[in-house]
Amino acid sequence: FAINIDIIAKGFKEVMEENRSLDQVTAYWIKQNHQWNEFTRGFFAETLMESIRWWRLLDACVNATLGSKSKDVYRLMVLTYLLKNNDTRVDEFFSQPLQKELLQCYNDLQKERALAASIPDWLDKLGSEELGDRWPFEIQALNTLPPIVLRVNSLKSNKEELARKLLGESFRTEYLQIPDALMLLKRANVFKSKYFHDGLFEVQDASSQMVAPFLQVEPGMRVVDACAGNGGKTLHLASLMNNRGKIIALDNADWKLDELMTRAQRAGVTIIEPRPINTTKVVKRLKETTNRLLLDIPCSGLGVLRRNPDSKWRLTPEKIEEIKTSQANILERYTQMLKVGGKCVYSTCSILQSENQKQVELFLEKSNGAFILEDEKSISPAQSGFDGFYMARLRRIA
């Protein structure tokens, strides 16, 4: 236990001070400690994630109670997080009076919302300005552990069959209302499942699974996924197209497209053509060539803070302004790839209207009637229990 705490504290410091991502650090330490069993790996990953999520509150609590001079401040924060979660193993590190003092301090700090929610002051102000009365509920939802949702690869299986097969491996699931979605009833490492390696499913949040169907693709179409990343939605589009037609997957990171093609091979998808965006000509050459265009655009990621809590410590108001400028630029330039009559979905994993509805309104104004808004959908983490997402379907009419 003590060794694990030290490693968690080390990982915590790497994320907060060395600008390494939570995913990178988690994967690195799990790989270094191959002797850990599944429980230990889960304990490590979850405690590291939650310590980072509650960093501001834990830091304030440790500093107020124990002073900021301690060189073990990250270790103390991890132990304080575990104390708050009734882990009795902290008894060997903290005396009963100190435990009482830490818990009292933790409760006293709840009076100020930004501190209680463990977010930067500027983010609390921005969320409040954009979402009003909804903001406290959204940030509360974004401070919980995300459920693990699977998307059944309909090219290889279906919900009923996959649920039965996973049960045989002791993974219990429940059906969601979304066509291909199954949710794990208990957190577990599904990547070790034989059926994952056989390409029968991907791990993809329920909200994210709503984006590809919103584009209304059909088998045989020519589709461009212009911000494909490592391909979660690209693969979903391919399955909705019954692996017939063509999907051109664009991204400016070659390594993400390499990962996408590895995943495509596992999923049995053969209609994807990866093209790295290494010059502006890549997009220009595709002018008016596609029936459908997915713009799952880079965003602040505020709708997915539950799974990426480290991102809130890297974001700044200036960074969000830069992101919004880039979003408007991509919308204006990339929509030229659509044929007249074609459809585009603009989507983000943000809950800010300035990245969502307002970007679409601005684009429609500037398009001088060339595009119309067919439909839009916002998914609230507080109301849905899943990630925050926005999607708008636009049709080119001129």
Secondary structure by P-SEA (a helix, b strand, c coil): caaaaaaaaaaaaaaacccccaaaaaaaaaaacccccaaaaaaaaaaaaaaaaaaaaaaaaaaaaccccccaaaaaaaaaaaaaaccccccccccaaaaaaaaaaaaaacccccccccccaaaaaaaaaacccaaaaaaaaaaccccbbbbbccccccaaaaaaaaaaacbbbbbccccbbbbbcccccccccccccccccccccccccccccccccccccccccccccccaaaaaaaaaacccbbbbbbbccaaaaaaaaaaaaaaccccbbbbbcccaaaaaaacccccbbbccccccccccccccccccccccaaaaaaaaaaaaaaaacccccccccbbbbbbbccccccccaaaaaaaaaaacccccccbbbbbbccccccccbbbbbbbbcc
